[in-house]
Amino acid sequence: MMDPFVAALEELAEALLAGEDPEGVLEDIAQEHELPSPALRNRALRAFGPLETYRERQAELKKEREQTARRRDPVFAGASFLAAIASLNPRLSAGDRQAEIERLAAEYDVDPAAHKDAIERLRKR
């Protein structure tokens, strides 16, 4: 038989990622699953850490995983870099655009000079 807390914790994680209030949603989920809310809160704290920052910590972990994947695959990093440049605001001044390209190059760990031709083609759109 499955631990009754597992389904409740999964539901709580989804609700926290959706941005719901930790205390309110914890009470609701505890009632739904007929669990004592202090017990669910304790299990959640052990499983997830502070509930108020769960969403931010998960977003940071996702970002770190994506950066690791890009570092392992230079083609993926280059394509992601160019996609980010393509989505830049076309109204940016030349200086602001260049500063943003430099920032993105650092974020995606690529050499902008290696993508100069593609960047120029994107600029002409």
GUDRENFI-910708 format. One line per 5 residues: their letters; for each residue x, y, z of C-alpha. Coordinates in nm, 4 decimals, always signed. Layout:
a> X/Y/Z ~ ...
//
This chain:
mmdpf> +0.0000/+0.0000/+0.0000 ~ +0.1256/+0.3474/-0.0857 ~ +0.2114/+0.5975/+0.1841 ~ -0.0900/+0.8348/+0.2032 ~ +0.1461/+1.1296/+0.2257
vaale> +0.3042/+1.0667/-0.1165 ~ +0.0013/+1.1754/-0.3218 ~ -0.0557/+1.4728/-0.0905 ~ +0.3088/+1.5821/-0.1225 ~ +0.2959/+1.5505/-0.5024
elaea> -0.0184/+1.7621/-0.5109 ~ +0.1398/+2.0156/-0.2755 ~ +0.4514/+2.0404/-0.4939 ~ +0.2368/+2.1098/-0.8018 ~ +0.0363/+2.3754/-0.6152
llage> +0.3521/+2.5455/-0.4877 ~ +0.5003/+2.5477/-0.8382 ~ +0.1764/+2.7064/-0.9611 ~ +0.2325/+2.9885/-0.7115 ~ -0.0390/+2.9059/-0.4613
dpegv> -0.0143/+3.0206/-0.0996 ~ +0.1734/+2.7500/+0.0947 ~ -0.0353/+2.7633/+0.4144 ~ -0.3757/+2.7759/+0.2487 ~ -0.3043/+2.5018/-0.0011
ledia> -0.1421/+2.2827/+0.2650 ~ -0.4599/+2.2949/+0.4761 ~ -0.6798/+2.2159/+0.1742 ~ -0.4662/+1.9223/+0.0625 ~ -0.4450/+1.7833/+0.4175
qehel> -0.8256/+1.7880/+0.4403 ~ -0.8673/+1.6335/+0.0936 ~ -0.6376/+1.3456/+0.1855 ~ -0.7716/+1.3176/+0.5426 ~ -0.4281/+1.3854/+0.6906
pspal> -0.3424/+1.5973/+0.9937 ~ -0.2118/+1.9261/+0.8560 ~ +0.0801/+1.9478/+1.1073 ~ +0.1961/+1.6034/+0.9944 ~ +0.1700/+1.7004/+0.6257
rnral> +0.3535/+2.0270/+0.6976 ~ +0.6357/+1.8372/+0.8717 ~ +0.6673/+1.5879/+0.5868 ~ +0.6628/+1.8700/+0.3318 ~ +0.9335/+2.0623/+0.5154
rafgp> +1.1528/+1.7516/+0.5246 ~ +1.0890/+1.6768/+0.1572 ~ +1.0945/+2.0280/+0.0087 ~ +1.2595/+2.2592/+0.2601 ~ +1.0967/+2.5984/+0.3286
letyr> +0.7633/+2.6006/+0.1449 ~ +0.7678/+2.9774/+0.0872 ~ +1.0752/+2.9521/-0.1363 ~ +1.0074/+2.6135/-0.3010 ~ +0.8994/+2.7643/-0.6328
erqae> +1.2063/+2.9894/-0.6603 ~ +1.4429/+2.7078/-0.5663 ~ +1.2880/+2.4773/-0.8263 ~ +1.3171/+2.7490/-1.0935 ~ +1.6838/+2.7957/-1.0032
lkker> +1.7462/+2.4204/-1.0242 ~ +1.5799/+2.4087/-1.3650 ~ +1.7958/+2.6962/-1.4856 ~ +2.1098/+2.5216/-1.3580 ~ +2.0122/+2.1967/-1.5353
eqtar> +1.9574/+2.3861/-1.8607 ~ +2.2950/+2.5589/-1.8276 ~ +2.4644/+2.2243/-1.7648 ~ +2.2977/+2.0784/-2.0751 ~ +2.4136/+2.3752/-2.2853
rrdpv> +2.7710/+2.3422/-2.1570 ~ +2.7747/+1.9757/-2.2577 ~ +2.6457/+2.0511/-2.6069 ~ +2.8023/+2.3500/-2.7858 ~ +2.5556/+2.3209/-3.0762
fagas> +2.2621/+2.3435/-2.8356 ~ +2.4309/+2.6369/-2.6592 ~ +2.4817/+2.8210/-2.9887 ~ +2.1259/+2.7578/-3.1034 ~ +1.9854/+2.8707/-2.7673
flaai> +2.2042/+3.1826/-2.7789 ~ +2.0808/+3.2731/-3.1282 ~ +1.7191/+3.2060/-3.0307 ~ +1.7591/+3.4444/-2.7359 ~ +1.9062/+3.7099/-2.9661
aslnp> +1.6193/+3.6627/-3.2113 ~ +1.3739/+3.7398/-2.9317 ~ +1.5431/+4.0660/-2.8288 ~ +1.3345/+4.3801/-2.8535 ~ +1.3953/+4.5231/-3.2024
rlsag> +1.3697/+4.8752/-3.0597 ~ +1.6875/+4.8398/-2.8537 ~ +1.9556/+5.0932/-2.9359 ~ +2.2728/+4.9549/-3.0971 ~ +2.4587/+4.9928/-2.7677
drqae> +2.1876/+4.8260/-2.5622 ~ +2.1588/+4.5448/-2.8173 ~ +2.5347/+4.4853/-2.8057 ~ +2.5318/+4.4867/-2.4253 ~ +2.2472/+4.2337/-2.4302
ierla> +2.4364/+4.0143/-2.6802 ~ +2.7404/+4.0189/-2.4490 ~ +2.5239/+3.9305/-2.1489 ~ +2.3600/+3.6442/-2.3396 ~ +2.6999/+3.5187/-2.4602
aeydv> +2.8126/+3.4931/-2.0984 ~ +2.4864/+3.3273/-1.9924 ~ +2.5016/+3.0692/-2.2736 ~ +2.8817/+3.0340/-2.2495 ~ +2.9436/+3.1043/-2.6194
dpaah> +3.1789/+3.3281/-2.8162 ~ +2.9666/+3.5896/-2.9956 ~ +3.2376/+3.6243/-3.2631 ~ +3.1757/+3.2619/-3.3622 ~ +2.8124/+3.3530/-3.4360
kdaie> +2.8796/+3.6924/-3.5952 ~ +2.7253/+3.6079/-3.9354 ~ +2.4094/+3.4646/-3.7811 ~ +2.3783/+3.7645/-3.5477 ~ +2.4081/+3.9994/-3.8470
rlrkr> +2.1349/+3.8073/-4.0338 ~ +1.9086/+3.8339/-3.7287 ~ +1.9728/+4.2083/-3.7071 ~ +1.8478/+4.2605/-4.0667 ~ +1.5073/+4.1052/-3.9968
//
